[in-house]
Amino acid sequence: MSHRTHRRTPKRRRGRRRLVEGLGQAALYAASATLAGGLVHELLRLVRISVSSC
């Protein structure tokens, strides 16, 4: 009987790496969304100031 029949289970490193990458992407998306929201807020504020000054 060959010893190759009892294969070791592959270590689950890829799953953890994908999870970390996914979390990193989610954090990046959240940061960019927050930044975009802040920029939009600032632009609206500037537009209101310029409109009110006219």
MARROMAR-340581 format. One record per residue: residue number from 1; x, y, z of N, C-alpha, C, O, CB in turn. Coordinates in Angstrom, 2 decimals, padded with zeros to 5 digits. Glycine has a CB too. Layout:
# MARROMAR-340581
ATOM  sedren     n.xx     n.yy     n.zz    ca.xx    ca.yy    ca.zz     c.xx     c.yy     c.zz     o.xx     o.yy     o.zz    cb.xx    cb.yy    cb.zz
ATOM     NUM        X        Y        Z        X        Y        Z        X        Y        Z        X        Y        Z        X        Y        Z
...
//
This chain:
# MARROMAR-340581
ATOM  sedren     n.xx     n.yy     n.zz    ca.xx    ca.yy    ca.zz     c.xx     c.yy     c.zz     o.xx     o.yy     o.zz    cb.xx    cb.yy    cb.zz
ATOM       1   000.84  -001.19   000.00   000.00   000.00   000.00   000.89   001.26   000.00   001.82   001.38   000.80  -000.96   000.00   001.23
ATOM       2   000.59   002.14  -000.88   001.41   003.34  -001.04   001.10   004.37   000.04  -000.05   004.53   000.46   001.18   003.95  -002.43
ATOM       3   002.12   005.07   000.48   001.92   006.09   001.50   001.31   007.37   000.92   000.95   008.29   001.66   003.25   006.40   002.19
ATOM       4   001.21   007.42  -000.40   000.64   008.61  -001.05  -000.87   008.67  -000.97  -001.46   009.70  -001.29   001.07   008.65  -002.49
ATOM       5  -001.50   007.61  -000.56  -002.96   007.61  -000.46  -003.40   008.55   000.67  -004.48   009.14   000.61  -003.50   006.17  -000.22
ATOM       6  -002.56   008.67   001.70  -002.88   009.56   002.81  -002.25   010.93   002.56  -001.16   011.24   003.03  -002.38   008.97   004.17
ATOM       7  -002.97   011.72   001.82  -002.47   013.06   001.50  -002.78   014.03   002.63  -003.84   013.97   003.26  -003.07   013.56   000.18
ATOM       8  -001.85   014.90   002.87  -002.08   015.93   003.88  -003.09   016.95   003.36  -003.13   017.26   002.17  -000.76   016.63   004.27
ATOM       9  -003.89   017.47   004.27  -004.84   018.49   003.86  -004.08   019.79   003.63  -003.24   020.17   004.45  -005.97   018.67   004.93
ATOM      10  -004.35   020.46   002.54  -003.63   021.71   002.26  -003.94   022.78   003.30  -005.07   022.93   003.76  -003.99   022.23   000.85
ATOM      11  -002.91   023.51   003.65  -003.10   024.56   004.65  -003.93   025.69   004.06  -003.82   026.03   002.88  -001.73   025.10   005.15
ATOM      12  -004.78   026.24   004.91  -005.70   027.28   004.44  -005.07   028.67   004.56  -005.55   029.52   005.31  -007.01   027.23   005.23
ATOM      13  -004.02   028.88   003.82  -003.37   030.19   003.83  -003.98   031.12   002.79  -004.07   032.33   002.99  -001.86   030.05   003.58
ATOM      14  -004.40   030.53   001.69  -004.98   031.33   000.60  -006.27   032.01   001.05  -006.51   033.18   000.72  -005.26   030.46  -000.63
ATOM      15  -007.10   031.29   001.78  -008.36   031.85   002.25  -008.14   033.05   003.15  -008.83   034.07   003.03  -009.16   030.80   002.98
ATOM      16  -007.20   032.92   004.04  -006.90   034.04   004.95  -006.34   035.23   004.17  -006.68   036.38   004.45  -005.89   033.60   006.04
ATOM      17  -005.49   034.93   003.20  -004.91   036.01   002.39  -005.99   036.74   001.60  -005.98   037.97   001.50  -003.84   035.45   001.43
ATOM      18  -006.92   035.98   001.05  -008.03   036.58   000.30  -008.89   037.43   001.22  -009.35   038.50   000.83  -008.89   035.50  -000.37
ATOM      19  -009.10   036.96   002.43  -009.89   037.70   003.41  -009.22   039.02   003.74  -009.87   040.06   003.80  -010.09   036.86   004.69
ATOM      20  -007.92   038.97   003.96  -007.15   040.18   004.26  -007.20   041.15   003.09  -007.38   042.35   003.27  -005.68   039.83   004.61
ATOM      21  -007.04   040.62   001.86  -007.11   041.47   000.68  -008.49   042.07   000.52  -008.63   043.24   000.15  -006.75   040.67  -000.57
ATOM      22  -009.51   041.29   000.81  -010.89   041.78   000.74  -011.14   042.89   001.75  -011.77   043.90   001.44  -011.88   040.64   000.97
ATOM      23  -010.64   042.69   002.95  -010.78   043.71   003.99  -010.03   044.98   003.60  -010.52   046.09   003.82  -010.27   043.19   005.34
ATOM      24  -008.86   044.81   003.02  -008.07   045.95   002.57  -008.80   046.73   001.48  -008.81   047.96   001.49  -006.72   045.49   002.06
ATOM      25  -009.41   046.01   000.55  -010.17   046.65  -000.52  -011.38   047.37   000.05  -011.70   048.48  -000.37  -010.60   045.62  -001.56
ATOM      26  -012.07   046.73   001.00  -013.25   047.35   001.62  -012.85   048.63   002.34  -013.55   049.64   002.26  -013.92   046.37   002.61
ATOM      27  -011.72   048.59   003.04  -011.23   049.78   003.74  -010.88   050.87   002.74  -011.14   052.05   002.98  -010.01   049.43   004.62
ATOM      28  -010.28   050.48   001.63  -009.91   051.44   000.59  -011.16   052.08  -000.01  -011.21   053.29  -000.21  -009.08   050.76  -000.50
ATOM      29  -012.16   051.25  -000.30  -013.41   051.77  -000.84  -014.09   052.72   000.14  -014.60   053.78  -000.24  -014.36   050.63  -001.20
ATOM      30  -014.09   052.34   001.42  -014.70   053.18   002.45  -013.97   054.51   002.56  -014.59   055.56   002.67  -014.70   052.46   003.81
ATOM      31  -012.64   054.45   002.53  -011.84   055.67   002.62  -012.08   056.57   001.41  -012.22   057.78   001.56  -010.34   055.33   002.74
ATOM      32  -012.12   055.99   000.23  -012.33   056.78  -000.99  -013.75   057.36  -001.00  -013.95   058.49  -001.44  -012.10   055.93  -002.25
ATOM      33  -014.72   056.58  -000.52  -016.10   057.08  -000.45  -016.20   058.24   000.54  -016.86   059.24   000.26  -017.07   055.95  -000.04
ATOM      34  -015.53   058.11   001.67  -015.52   059.17   002.68  -014.85   060.42   002.11  -015.34   061.53   002.29  -014.80   058.71   003.96
ATOM      35  -013.74   060.21   001.43  -013.01   061.32   000.82  -013.87   062.00  -000.24  -013.95   063.23  -000.29  -011.68   060.83   000.21
ATOM      36  -014.51   061.20  -001.08  -015.37   061.75  -002.13  -016.54   062.51  -001.51  -016.90   063.59  -001.97  -015.90   060.62  -003.05
ATOM      37  -017.13   061.94  -000.45  -018.23   062.61   000.24  -017.79   063.94   000.82  -018.52   064.93   000.75  -018.77   061.72   001.35
ATOM      38  -016.60   063.96   001.39  -016.05   065.19   001.96  -015.80   066.24   000.88  -016.07   067.42   001.08  -014.75   064.90   002.70
ATOM      39  -015.29   065.78  -000.27  -015.03   066.70  -001.38  -016.33   067.27  -001.92  -016.42   068.47  -002.20  -014.27   065.99  -002.51
ATOM      40  -017.34   066.43  -002.05  -018.65   066.88  -002.54  -019.23   067.89  -001.56  -019.78   068.91  -001.97  -019.62   065.67  -002.73
ATOM      41  -019.11   067.60  -000.28  -019.61   068.50   000.76  -018.92   069.87   000.67  -019.57   070.91   000.75  -019.39   067.88   002.17
ATOM      42  -017.60   069.84   000.49  -016.84   071.09   000.37  -017.24   071.86  -000.89  -017.40   073.08  -000.86  -015.32   070.80   000.33
ATOM      43  -017.42   071.14  -001.99  -017.82   071.79  -003.25  -019.19   072.45  -003.10  -019.40   073.58  -003.55  -017.85   070.78  -004.40
ATOM      44  -020.12   071.75  -002.47  -021.46   072.30  -002.25  -021.38   073.55  -001.37  -022.08   074.53  -001.61  -022.38   071.25  -001.60
ATOM      45  -020.53   073.48  -000.35  -020.36   074.63   000.55  -019.81   075.83  -000.22  -020.26   076.96  -000.05  -019.43   074.26   001.73
ATOM      46  -018.81   075.57  -001.07  -018.23   076.64  -001.88  -019.24   077.22  -002.86  -019.29   078.43  -003.06  -017.01   076.11  -002.65
ATOM      47  -020.05   076.35  -003.45  -021.08   076.80  -004.39  -022.09   077.67  -003.66  -022.49   078.71  -004.17  -021.79   075.60  -005.07
ATOM      48  -022.51   077.27  -002.47  -023.47   078.06  -001.70  -022.88   079.43  -001.34  -023.58   080.44  -001.39  -023.89   077.30  -000.42
ATOM      49  -021.60   079.44  -000.97  -020.94   080.70  -000.61  -020.88   081.62  -001.84  -021.16   082.81  -001.75  -019.51   080.44  -000.05
ATOM      50  -020.51   081.06  -002.98  -020.38   081.87  -004.20  -021.75   082.36  -004.67  -021.86   083.47  -005.17  -019.68   081.06  -005.33
ATOM      51  -022.78   081.54  -004.52  -024.15   081.92  -004.93  -024.68   083.02  -003.99  -025.28   083.99  -004.45  -025.10   080.68  -004.92
ATOM      52  -024.45   082.86  -002.72  -024.95   083.83  -001.76  -024.20   085.17  -001.86  -024.76   086.21  -001.51  -024.82   083.28  -000.34
ATOM      53  -022.98   085.16  -002.33  -022.20   086.38  -002.46  -022.59   087.18  -003.71  -022.29   088.37  -003.79  -020.72   086.06  -002.49
ATOM      54  -023.24   086.54  -004.67  -023.61   087.23  -005.91  -024.79   088.18  -005.70  -025.23   088.84  -006.65  -023.95   086.22  -007.00
//
